[in-house]
Amino acid sequence: MLCFLPNRRPDLVDDGPPPRRHLLIAAGAADLLEVSRVLAVAPLDVRGFVALESDGPIPAQPMTAPEGVAVRWFRREGAAGAACVRAADAWLDEWMRADEDARAEYAIWIGCEGSDLVSGFVHAIGLELAANRAGEA
């Protein structure tokens, strides 16, 4: 299931046009099957970014994604998951953190399981999203 979380507290959202939906995926090559599953159930009108990290050759077969979702491969440099964290954090700065639209919804899926760097990033993002929903941000 793909869950979209509101950018801000739900009680701040009024009636009006449907919310804009954004998707962020950051994962390693080992996560490709799960990434494909997430993209298969994503709404066709979603906008977003998929950051994929590889420590070997970049797969030749393109990842199928909704039209508004960009897919980009990054070659691992340094710790496992570092490229994904940098790409995801930059995307969050540009889209979610800068978005004042209370109606905007975000779905975030992070792979690279087993990476301490990614685990810390996921924890920090979880705290940030919880603060947004509580109206603290």
N, C-alpha and C positions, 0 to 999 in steps of 0.2 A: 504494500500500500504506500502511496506517495502522499504525504501530508503537507499541506501548505499552511504556514504559520503567518498570522498577521504581523505587519511591520510594527505596529504599536498596539496599545490596549484595544481590545474589541469594543469596549463601550465608547470609544472615540469615533467609531466608524458609523456613519449615517447611511441612510438609504441613498441609492444613486446607481450609477453604472457599475457593472461587475468589476471586481478588483483586478488589477494587473497582477499576473502571476510570473514569478521569476524562479529559476532553478539553478542551483549550483551543485556540481558534482566534482569532487577531487578524489582521484583514486590511482592505484598502481596497476601495472599490467596484469597482476594476479586477480584483479577485481573485474576484469572485462565482462564476464558473464553476468555478474550482478549489475554492472553499469548498463548493459544492454537491456536487462529486465526493467530497470528503473525508467530508462528512456522509452521503452515500449508502452508504459502506462502513463507517461507524461501527457498532459493536455496538448493538443496540436497548436494552441495559441500561446504556449509558454515561451518566455524569453529566457536565455540563460547561457551558461558556460560550463563546459566539461574540461577539466584539466587532468590529463593522464600522464603518469610518470613511468618511464621505462629505464631500466639499467642495461638494456641490451638494444638490439635493433628495433626500430619503430615498425610495428605491424603495417603491412602494405594495404590491408583491407580497411576501408574507412568505416567509422562507427556511424550507424544510422541514428539520426536524431531529428526531432521536430525542426522545421525550417528556421525558427528563431533561436536555435541553440547552437552555439559555436563549439566545436570540438578541437582541442589543441593538445598535441603531445609535447612533453618536456623530457629531455634527457636528464637522468639523475646526476646531480653533482653534489657530492657531500653525503650527508645522512639520508637514509631512506625516508621518503616522504617530504623532504625539505622543499623540493620543487612544487609539490602539490600545495603545501602550506603557503608558500610565497604567492602562488597564483590565486589560491582561494582568498587569502587575506586582501590582496589587491582588488579582486572582484568585489568583495564585501565592502571595501572602502568606496569604490566607485558606484556601486548600486545600492546595497542595503543601508549602509551607514549614512549615506548622503540623501536617502529618500525620505522626504517629509510627508509623503502621501500615506496617511493612516490606513488606506484601503489596500495598499500593496501587500501581496502575500509572497512568502519565500519558502521554498523547499530546499533543504541542504542535505546532501548525502556525501559522507566522507568515508573513503576506504583506507587502504594502507594499514590494515590491522597489524598490530605487533610493533609499530613504530612509536617509540616513546614521544618523539617530537609531535607526531600527529595526534596522539592521545591527549597531550597537553593542550594542543590547539583546539581539539574537539571539546574538551572540558571548558576552555575559555569561551568558545562560541556558545555553548550551552548556557553559561552564566549570563552572557550578553543578551541572548534571546529571552531568557527568563526576566531580566531587568526590563527589556523593552515591553514585554507583555504586562509587567507589573506597573509600568509607567515611570520607572526610575531613570530611564535613559532619555 
